Amino acid sequence: MVGKAWPINGRLNPLLRELESGKWLVIVARHDCDHCAELLRVYFSDPLLHPVETRTILFVAGSNDWSFHLDRLSLVGTPTGTVSWSVEPFVSSPALFLLEKGKVVDAADGSDADGFASRLPESR
């Protein structure tokens, strides 16, 4: 997906129009994924912190309805919104994507996600 437009945008939920500008860290995780929970615990222990000059969004996959949390990297709590699919897309989780102006500029998933998370700019 690197170099392509991020596909989960304002067409699917108006709140996601924000992803079309600025810098974003997007994480796709699952409730039933131990690796996802561990990655969030180790690299994002404070769910409100984010890489410098970058906003965050966490999509919770695992069904045809993905909840999402804007600017909070946590699998618990009230989501900001949802995205519904007729057929859930496959994503190797956890998956991390860096976006700039709505385009994917870097990404990693599965076993590569930890190394990617460890290289993110210092959080604040």
N, C-alpha and C positions, 0 to 999 in steps of 0.2 A: 504493500500500500504506500510505501515511501514515494513521494512525488505526486501522489493523487489527492483529490479532494476527499475530505472526511465525509463518509456517507451518512452518518447519523446526525442530521442537522434539523433546521427549522421546518423542513417539509414533514418531519415525523412528529415534532412537538414544537410549538412556537417558542418555548423557553430555550430551545437549543440554537436559536439564531445567534446567540452570543458566541458560539464556537466558530463562527465564520469570520471573526476578527480577533486580533491579539494573539497571545501565546497561551497555549493550554497543555496541561498534562492530562491525558485521558487514560483511565484504568478500567479495564473490563475484568470483573472478578465474579466468582460464584460463591454462594453460601456454603455449598457442600465441598468446597475445594480447600483442603488443609494448606496447600502451598499459597493460595490467595490470602488466607487469614494470616499466615506467617509473614508474608511479604508486607502486608499492611502494618503488622505489629512491629516489625524490625525497621522498616524504612520510613514509615509514616505513623509513628507512635502517637503523635498529636494530629488528629484528623483535620485540624484547621490550618496547619502549616502547609506551605506550598513552596516549590522552587522559586527563587528570586524572579520577580517580574512575570510570573506565570500563574494563571488560574488553574483550578483543578475540577475534574468531574469524574465520578465513579459510577459506572454502569454495573448493575447487578444482574448478571445473566443467569440462565438456567431454566427459562420458561419462555413462552411466547410474549410475555409482558416483562420487559426489563425496567426496573425502577432505576432512577438516577439521583445522585446527590451532587448538587453544585457546590463547589468550594468546601466540601467535607468528604474526606476519604475514610469512610466507615461503612461496614456492612450492616450496621444497626441504625435505628433511628428512623424518623419520618422522612421519606424521600421527597425531593423537590418535585419530581414528576415521573412519568412513565413513557415508554415507547412500546408500542404493540406491533408484533410481527404476525403474519399469517403462518409462516414457518420460521422458527428461530434460526438465525444464522449461526454457523459454527465458528467459535473463537476458541483457540487454545488458550486456556487461562493459567495464570493471570496474563493479561496482555496490557502493555503500556505503549502509548503513542504520544509523541510530541507534535503539536500542531502549531502552525504559524499562519495566520490569516486563512484558516479553513483548510489548509493542506497539511498532509502528514510529512514531517521532515525527518523523523526518526521513529523507530519502533522496535519492540522485542516482545516475545511471548514465551510461555512455558518455561523451560529450564534457563532460557536467556534473560528472563525478566529480572532476576536478582542483580546480575551484573549491570544491567541497564539502570535499575533504581539506584545502585550504589554510585553511579557516575553522574547523577542529576546535580545541577547547581545547588549550592547550600540553601536549605529551607529557611523561611522566616515566617 
